[in-house]
Amino acid sequence: MRVGAARADGGGLRLTVADTGDGIDPAHLPHVFERFYRVDTARDRQRGGSGIGLAIAKALVEAHGGTISADSDGAGRGATFVVVLPERGPAA
């Protein structure tokens, strides 16, 4: 199950997406936004990704002057991702 929410945040926008899926071991959290990082290397392409989706999300969010973070209470406990975007992106 996935739950999403959006709300104003100090002149910007906070987007939160939470799920009740596989979760992420806390030891992996500092690395989940790295290109090609895969928490479960045993997964094949049918059951897991290539490890670039979150890196792309981070690049897009940061290009708009925002931040993205991930949190999880561990395996089997789901994960929460938060994107915070400013009212206006960075100056061109």
N, CA, C and O atoms as CSV, one atom per row, in Angstrom:
chain,resi,resn,atom,element,x,y,z
A,1,MET,N,N,0.838,-1.177,0.000
A,1,MET,CA,C,0.000,0.000,0.000
A,1,MET,C,C,0.886,1.244,0.000
A,1,MET,O,O,1.907,1.294,0.685
A,2,ARG,N,N,0.480,2.239,-0.775
A,2,ARG,CA,C,1.197,3.511,-0.825
A,2,ARG,C,C,0.267,4.623,-0.395
A,2,ARG,O,O,-0.927,4.614,-0.694
A,3,VAL,N,N,0.842,5.584,0.313
A,3,VAL,CA,C,0.092,6.757,0.752
A,3,VAL,C,C,0.906,7.976,0.373
A,3,VAL,O,O,2.115,8.010,0.604
A,4,GLY,N,N,0.265,8.975,-0.203
A,4,GLY,CA,C,0.954,10.195,-0.574
A,4,GLY,C,C,0.252,11.406,0.009
A,4,GLY,O,O,-0.955,11.386,0.252
A,5,ALA,N,N,1.024,12.461,0.229
A,5,ALA,CA,C,0.472,13.700,0.761
A,5,ALA,C,C,1.306,14.867,0.252
A,5,ALA,O,O,2.503,14.728,-0.001
A,6,ALA,N,N,0.664,16.011,0.107
A,6,ALA,CA,C,1.355,17.247,-0.269
A,6,ALA,C,C,0.821,18.355,0.623
A,6,ALA,O,O,-0.370,18.408,0.931
A,7,ARG,N,N,1.744,19.259,1.042
A,7,ARG,CA,C,1.316,20.385,1.866
A,7,ARG,C,C,2.305,21.528,1.697
A,7,ARG,O,O,3.461,21.330,1.324
A,8,ALA,N,N,1.816,22.725,1.981
A,8,ALA,CA,C,2.682,23.902,1.950
A,8,ALA,C,C,3.724,23.767,3.047
A,8,ALA,O,O,3.447,23.245,4.127
A,9,ASP,N,N,4.933,24.247,2.752
A,9,ASP,CA,C,6.034,24.115,3.701
A,9,ASP,C,C,6.915,25.350,3.625
A,9,ASP,O,O,7.855,25.391,2.830
A,10,GLY,N,N,6.623,26.363,4.446
A,10,GLY,CA,C,7.475,27.555,4.514
A,10,GLY,C,C,7.740,28.205,3.169
A,10,GLY,O,O,8.892,28.499,2.849
A,11,GLY,N,N,6.714,28.436,2.380
A,11,GLY,CA,C,6.916,29.062,1.078
A,11,GLY,C,C,7.241,28.072,-0.016
A,11,GLY,O,O,7.535,28.475,-1.141
A,12,GLY,N,N,7.196,26.807,0.280
A,12,GLY,CA,C,7.465,25.779,-0.712
A,12,GLY,C,C,6.434,24.675,-0.624
A,12,GLY,O,O,5.306,24.892,-0.182
A,13,LEU,N,N,6.826,23.508,-1.042
A,13,LEU,CA,C,5.932,22.360,-1.073
A,13,LEU,C,C,6.645,21.129,-0.533
A,13,LEU,O,O,7.798,20.873,-0.880
A,14,ARG,N,N,5.960,20.365,0.317
A,14,ARG,CA,C,6.494,19.114,0.859
A,14,ARG,C,C,5.623,17.972,0.344
A,14,ARG,O,O,4.415,17.941,0.582
A,15,LEU,N,N,6.250,17.039,-0.362
A,15,LEU,CA,C,5.576,15.852,-0.878
A,15,LEU,C,C,6.083,14.640,-0.103
A,15,LEU,O,O,7.290,14.438,0.028
A,16,THR,N,N,5.163,13.845,0.403
A,16,THR,CA,C,5.537,12.657,1.167
A,16,THR,C,C,4.872,11.444,0.545
A,16,THR,O,O,3.673,11.451,0.268
A,17,VAL,N,N,5.666,10.400,0.329
A,17,VAL,CA,C,5.150,9.129,-0.168
A,17,VAL,C,C,5.645,8.048,0.782
A,17,VAL,O,O,6.844,7.921,1.029
A,18,ALA,N,N,4.703,7.271,1.311
A,18,ALA,CA,C,5.051,6.187,2.230
A,18,ALA,C,C,4.450,4.895,1.713
A,18,ALA,O,O,3.382,4.899,1.101
A,19,ASP,N,N,5.134,3.792,1.959
A,19,ASP,CA,C,4.584,2.496,1.568
A,19,ASP,C,C,4.773,1.492,2.693
A,19,ASP,O,O,5.464,1.759,3.676
A,20,THR,N,N,4.157,0.354,2.535
A,20,THR,CA,C,4.261,-0.730,3.526
A,20,THR,C,C,5.010,-1.905,2.923
A,20,THR,O,O,4.782,-3.052,3.305
A,21,GLY,N,N,5.901,-1.625,1.984
A,21,GLY,CA,C,6.619,-2.658,1.247
A,21,GLY,C,C,7.795,-3.247,1.995
A,21,GLY,O,O,7.780,-3.373,3.219
A,22,ASP,N,N,8.824,-3.607,1.224
A,22,ASP,CA,C,9.988,-4.327,1.744
A,22,ASP,C,C,10.778,-3.564,2.794
A,22,ASP,O,O,11.438,-4.177,3.632
A,23,GLY,N,N,10.724,-2.250,2.764
A,23,GLY,CA,C,11.519,-1.457,3.698
A,23,GLY,C,C,12.983,-1.430,3.294
A,23,GLY,O,O,13.393,-2.089,2.339
A,24,ILE,N,N,13.757,-0.664,4.031
A,24,ILE,CA,C,15.186,-0.497,3.748
A,24,ILE,C,C,15.936,-0.611,5.060
A,24,ILE,O,O,15.617,0.086,6.023
A,25,ASP,N,N,16.922,-1.476,5.104
A,25,ASP,CA,C,17.760,-1.595,6.294
A,25,ASP,C,C,18.435,-0.248,6.531
A,25,ASP,O,O,18.964,0.335,5.585
A,26,PRO,N,N,18.435,0.266,7.764
A,26,PRO,CA,C,19.032,1.576,8.047
A,26,PRO,C,C,20.471,1.719,7.553
A,26,PRO,O,O,20.900,2.831,7.249
A,27,ALA,N,N,21.215,0.641,7.468
A,27,ALA,CA,C,22.600,0.711,6.984
A,27,ALA,C,C,22.657,1.130,5.512
A,27,ALA,O,O,23.669,1.666,5.062
A,28,HIS,N,N,21.587,0.891,4.767
A,28,HIS,CA,C,21.557,1.229,3.345
A,28,HIS,C,C,21.041,2.636,3.071
A,28,HIS,O,O,21.276,3.174,1.989
A,29,LEU,N,N,20.352,3.235,4.017
A,29,LEU,CA,C,19.724,4.541,3.781
A,29,LEU,C,C,20.682,5.616,3.267
A,29,LEU,O,O,20.294,6.380,2.383
A,30,PRO,N,N,21.924,5.715,3.782
A,30,PRO,CA,C,22.815,6.771,3.267
A,30,PRO,C,C,23.197,6.589,1.794
A,30,PRO,O,O,23.748,7.504,1.182
A,31,HIS,N,N,22.907,5.417,1.225
A,31,HIS,CA,C,23.374,5.119,-0.131
A,31,HIS,C,C,22.264,5.014,-1.175
A,31,HIS,O,O,22.564,4.908,-2.365
A,32,VAL,N,N,20.996,5.038,-0.771
A,32,VAL,CA,C,19.917,4.738,-1.719
A,32,VAL,C,C,19.807,5.723,-2.882
A,32,VAL,O,O,19.194,5.393,-3.897
A,33,PHE,N,N,20.381,6.915,-2.767
A,33,PHE,CA,C,20.313,7.886,-3.853
A,33,PHE,C,C,21.562,7.855,-4.738
A,33,PHE,O,O,21.693,8.673,-5.648
A,34,GLU,N,N,22.469,6.928,-4.484
A,34,GLU,CA,C,23.674,6.778,-5.303
A,34,GLU,C,C,23.321,6.003,-6.579
A,34,GLU,O,O,22.523,5.067,-6.548
A,35,ARG,N,N,23.929,6.408,-7.701
A,35,ARG,CA,C,23.671,5.717,-8.963
A,35,ARG,C,C,24.077,4.251,-8.877
A,35,ARG,O,O,25.151,3.917,-8.378
A,36,PHE,N,N,23.210,3.397,-9.365
A,36,PHE,CA,C,23.413,1.956,-9.468
A,36,PHE,C,C,23.509,1.230,-8.127
A,36,PHE,O,O,23.882,0.058,-8.082
A,37,TYR,N,N,23.172,1.924,-7.030
A,37,TYR,CA,C,23.165,1.263,-5.715
A,37,TYR,C,C,21.889,0.443,-5.604
A,37,TYR,O,O,20.791,0.950,-5.835
A,38,ARG,N,N,22.041,-0.818,-5.253
A,38,ARG,CA,C,20.897,-1.708,-5.079
A,38,ARG,C,C,20.981,-2.323,-3.699
A,38,ARG,O,O,21.994,-2.918,-3.331
A,39,VAL,N,N,19.920,-2.176,-2.946
A,39,VAL,CA,C,19.879,-2.721,-1.587
A,39,VAL,C,C,19.958,-4.229,-1.628
A,39,VAL,O,O,20.702,-4.837,-0.859
A,40,ASP,N,N,19.199,-4.837,-2.519
A,40,ASP,CA,C,19.175,-6.292,-2.629
A,40,ASP,C,C,19.807,-6.692,-3.953
A,40,ASP,O,O,19.132,-6.690,-4.982
A,41,THR,N,N,21.078,-7.033,-3.946
A,41,THR,CA,C,21.778,-7.372,-5.183
A,41,THR,C,C,21.334,-8.717,-5.734
A,41,THR,O,O,21.650,-9.037,-6.880
A,42,ALA,N,N,20.612,-9.513,-4.956
A,42,ALA,CA,C,20.138,-10.811,-5.434
A,42,ALA,C,C,18.948,-10.668,-6.374
A,42,ALA,O,O,18.625,-11.602,-7.108
A,43,ARG,N,N,18.302,-9.526,-6.361
A,43,ARG,CA,C,17.138,-9.327,-7.226
A,43,ARG,C,C,17.571,-9.235,-8.679
A,43,ARG,O,O,18.597,-8.636,-8.999
A,44,ASP,N,N,16.779,-9.832,-9.547
A,44,ASP,CA,C,17.043,-9.692,-10.968
A,44,ASP,C,C,16.208,-8.537,-11.521
A,44,ASP,O,O,15.466,-7.901,-10.771
A,45,ARG,N,N,16.315,-8.262,-12.799
A,45,ARG,CA,C,15.604,-7.133,-13.394
A,45,ARG,C,C,14.092,-7.338,-13.363
A,45,ARG,O,O,13.342,-6.370,-13.482
A,46,GLN,N,N,13.626,-8.590,-13.205
A,46,GLN,CA,C,12.196,-8.856,-13.140
A,46,GLN,C,C,11.622,-8.429,-11.791
A,46,GLN,O,O,10.460,-8.032,-11.711
A,47,ARG,N,N,12.420,-8.507,-10.743
A,47,ARG,CA,C,11.931,-8.228,-9.395
A,47,ARG,C,C,12.525,-6.970,-8.781
A,47,ARG,O,O,12.114,-6.570,-7.692
A,48,GLY,N,N,13.460,-6.351,-9.436
A,48,GLY,CA,C,14.085,-5.152,-8.883
A,48,GLY,C,C,14.548,-4.236,-9.992
A,48,GLY,O,O,14.516,-4.597,-11.168
A,49,GLY,N,N,14.972,-3.066,-9.614
A,49,GLY,CA,C,15.405,-2.091,-10.607
A,49,GLY,C,C,16.891,-2.138,-10.861
A,49,GLY,O,O,17.603,-3.005,-10.355
A,50,SER,N,N,17.345,-1.187,-11.655
A,50,SER,CA,C,18.763,-1.108,-12.005
A,50,SER,C,C,19.546,-0.242,-11.030
A,50,SER,O,O,20.773,-0.179,-11.101
A,51,GLY,N,N,18.842,0.425,-10.121
A,51,GLY,CA,C,19.525,1.258,-9.145
A,51,GLY,C,C,19.742,2.687,-9.605
A,51,GLY,O,O,20.594,3.385,-9.055
A,52,ILE,N,N,18.992,3.140,-10.604
A,52,ILE,CA,C,19.180,4.522,-11.049
A,52,ILE,C,C,17.963,5.407,-10.792
A,52,ILE,O,O,18.070,6.630,-10.883
A,53,GLY,N,N,16.825,4.827,-10.478
A,53,GLY,CA,C,15.602,5.615,-10.297
A,53,GLY,C,C,15.706,6.677,-9.226
A,53,GLY,O,O,15.338,7.828,-9.460
A,54,LEU,N,N,16.201,6.314,-8.053
A,54,LEU,CA,C,16.309,7.296,-6.967
A,54,LEU,C,C,17.401,8.318,-7.235
A,54,LEU,O,O,17.295,9.463,-6.794
A,55,ALA,N,N,18.463,7.920,-7.959
A,55,ALA,CA,C,19.508,8.878,-8.332
A,55,ALA,C,C,18.943,9.923,-9.300
A,55,ALA,O,O,19.269,11.106,-9.205
A,56,ILE,N,N,18.094,9.476,-10.229
A,56,ILE,CA,C,17.456,10.407,-11.159
A,56,ILE,C,C,16.497,11.326,-10.407
A,56,ILE,O,O,16.473,12.533,-10.649
A,57,ALA,N,N,15.713,10.762,-9.501
A,57,ALA,CA,C,14.791,11.579,-8.706
A,57,ALA,C,C,15.554,12.650,-7.938
A,57,ALA,O,O,15.133,13.806,-7.897
A,58,LYS,N,N,16.678,12.270,-7.328
A,58,LYS,CA,C,17.489,13.234,-6.561
A,58,LYS,C,C,18.005,14.345,-7.480
A,58,LYS,O,O,17.947,15.521,-7.120
A,59,ALA,N,N,18.507,13.980,-8.659
A,59,ALA,CA,C,19.031,14.983,-9.587
A,59,ALA,C,C,17.936,15.963,-10.018
A,59,ALA,O,O,18.178,17.168,-10.093
A,60,LEU,N,N,16.739,15.454,-10.301
A,60,LEU,CA,C,15.635,16.326,-10.702
A,60,LEU,C,C,15.206,17.261,-9.571
A,60,LEU,O,O,14.993,18.455,-9.784
A,61,VAL,N,N,15.086,16.707,-8.382
A,61,VAL,CA,C,14.676,17.514,-7.227
A,61,VAL,C,C,15.710,18.604,-6.941
A,61,VAL,O,O,15.351,19.762,-6.726
A,62,GLU,N,N,16.985,18.237,-6.940
A,62,GLU,CA,C,18.038,19.214,-6.663
A,62,GLU,C,C,18.148,20.256,-7.768
A,62,GLU,O,O,18.497,21.404,-7.495
A,63,ALA,N,N,17.858,19.879,-9.011
A,63,ALA,CA,C,17.883,20.841,-10.116
A,63,ALA,C,C,16.823,21.920,-9.929
A,63,ALA,O,O,16.945,23.018,-10.473
A,64,HIS,N,N,15.795,21.608,-9.167
A,64,HIS,CA,C,14.739,22.574,-8.868
A,64,HIS,C,C,14.944,23.237,-7.505
A,64,HIS,O,O,14.049,23.910,-6.994
A,65,GLY,N,N,16.126,23.042,-6.922
A,65,GLY,CA,C,16.454,23.692,-5.658
A,65,GLY,C,C,15.891,23.005,-4.434
A,65,GLY,O,O,15.841,23.601,-3.358
A,66,GLY,N,N,15.464,21.757,-4.579
A,66,GLY,CA,C,14.849,21.046,-3.468
A,66,GLY,C,C,15.730,19.976,-2.857
A,66,GLY,O,O,16.902,19.828,-3.203
A,67,THR,N,N,15.138,19.242,-1.948
A,67,THR,CA,C,15.824,18.132,-1.284
A,67,THR,C,C,14.916,16.910,-1.318
A,67,THR,O,O,13.696,17.023,-1.437
A,68,ILE,N,N,15.540,15.736,-1.211
A,68,ILE,CA,C,14.809,14.479,-1.126
A,68,ILE,C,C,15.468,13.634,-0.051
A,68,ILE,O,O,16.692,13.622,0.078
A,69,SER,N,N,14.655,12.932,0.714
A,69,SER,CA,C,15.200,12.077,1.767
A,69,SER,C,C,14.405,10.782,1.847
A,69,SER,O,O,13.271,10.696,1.375
A,70,ALA,N,N,15.024,9.784,2.452
A,70,ALA,CA,C,14.379,8.482,2.633
A,70,ALA,C,C,14.511,8.072,4.080
A,70,ALA,O,O,15.507,8.372,4.739
A,71,ASP,N,N,13.491,7.380,4.571
A,71,ASP,CA,C,13.521,6.865,5.935
A,71,ASP,C,C,12.812,5.519,5.956
A,71,ASP,O,O,11.856,5.300,5.211
A,72,SER,N,N,13.280,4.627,6.805
A,72,SER,CA,C,12.643,3.325,6.957
A,72,SER,C,C,13.016,2.768,8.322
A,72,SER,O,O,14.117,2.995,8.824
A,73,ASP,N,N,12.084,2.039,8.907
A,73,ASP,CA,C,12.356,1.376,10.185
A,73,ASP,C,C,12.982,0.007,9.994
A,73,ASP,O,O,13.175,-0.725,10.964
A,74,GLY,N,N,13.301,-0.348,8.756
A,74,GLY,CA,C,13.994,-1.599,8.496
A,74,GLY,C,C,13.212,-2.531,7.595
A,74,GLY,O,O,12.110,-2.218,7.145
A,75,ALA,N,N,13.806,-3.678,7.343
A,75,ALA,CA,C,13.242,-4.677,6.441
A,75,ALA,C,C,11.825,-5.052,6.860
A,75,ALA,O,O,11.549,-5.303,8.033
A,76,GLY,N,N,10.936,-5.085,5.869
A,76,GLY,CA,C,9.559,-5.453,6.115
A,76,GLY,C,C,8.697,-4.379,6.748
A,76,GLY,O,O,7.537,-4.629,7.077
A,77,ARG,N,N,9.252,-3.174,6.924
A,77,ARG,CA,C,8.526,-2.107,7.635
A,77,ARG,C,C,8.172,-0.916,6.748
A,77,ARG,O,O,7.745,0.124,7.250
A,78,GLY,N,N,8.343,-1.058,5.449
A,78,GLY,CA,C,8.002,0.031,4.544
A,78,GLY,C,C,9.051,1.128,4.525
A,78,GLY,O,O,10.063,1.054,5.222
A,79,ALA,N,N,8.795,2.140,3.722
A,79,ALA,CA,C,9.722,3.268,3.591
A,79,ALA,C,C,8.923,4.547,3.351
A,79,ALA,O,O,7.791,4.512,2.867
A,80,THR,N,N,9.534,5.662,3.697
A,80,THR,CA,C,8.934,6.976,3.476
A,80,THR,C,C,9.943,7.846,2.746
A,80,THR,O,O,11.110,7.917,3.131
A,81,PHE,N,N,9.490,8.506,1.693
A,81,PHE,CA,C,10.321,9.427,0.928
A,81,PHE,C,C,9.681,10.805,1.010
A,81,PHE,O,O,8.466,10.950,0.874
A,82,VAL,N,N,10.521,11.818,1.237
A,82,VAL,CA,C,10.033,13.193,1.363
A,82,VAL,C,C,10.801,14.077,0.382
A,82,VAL,O,O,12.032,14.090,0.360
A,83,VAL,N,N,10.046,14.811,-0.424
A,83,VAL,CA,C,10.612,15.792,-1.349
A,83,VAL,C,C,10.155,17.163,-0.873
A,83,VAL,O,O,8.965,17.382,-0.643
A,84,VAL,N,N,11.099,18.081,-0.726
A,84,VAL,CA,C,10.779,19.462,-0.363
A,84,VAL,C,C,11.269,20.350,-1.498
A,84,VAL,O,O,12.450,20.352,-1.843
A,85,LEU,N,N,10.332,21.104,-2.071
A,85,LEU,CA,C,10.650,22.003,-3.175
A,85,LEU,C,C,10.390,23.437,-2.748
A,85,LEU,O,O,9.385,23.720,-2.096
A,86,PRO,N,N,11.296,24.352,-3.115
A,86,PRO,CA,C,11.073,25.759,-2.791
A,86,PRO,C,C,9.977,26.334,-3.690
A,86,PRO,O,O,9.644,25.760,-4.726
A,87,GLU,N,N,9.426,27.472,-3.277
A,87,GLU,CA,C,8.399,28.137,-4.088
A,87,GLU,C,C,8.943,28.453,-5.470
A,87,GLU,O,O,8.244,28.311,-6.473
A,88,ARG,N,N,10.163,28.870,-5.512
A,88,ARG,CA,C,10.818,29.147,-6.783
A,88,ARG,C,C,12.108,28.348,-6.814
A,88,ARG,O,O,12.793,28.217,-5.799
A,89,GLY,N,N,12.437,27.812,-7.992
A,89,GLY,CA,C,13.662,27.044,-8.169
A,89,GLY,C,C,14.877,27.951,-8.095
A,89,GLY,O,O,14.741,29.155,-7.877
A,90,PRO,N,N,16.061,27.385,-8.274
A,90,PRO,CA,C,17.286,28.184,-8.231
A,90,PRO,C,C,17.336,29.191,-9.368
A,90,PRO,O,O,16.744,28.968,-10.424
A,91,ALA,N,N,18.027,30.278,-9.162
A,91,ALA,CA,C,18.171,31.306,-10.195
A,91,ALA,C,C,18.930,30.729,-11.379
A,91,ALA,O,O,19.897,29.987,-11.205
A,92,ALA,N,N,18.495,31.067,-12.563
A,92,ALA,CA,C,19.140,30.545,-13.781
A,92,ALA,C,C,20.427,31.264,-14.077
A,92,ALA,O,O,21.096,30.952,-15.062
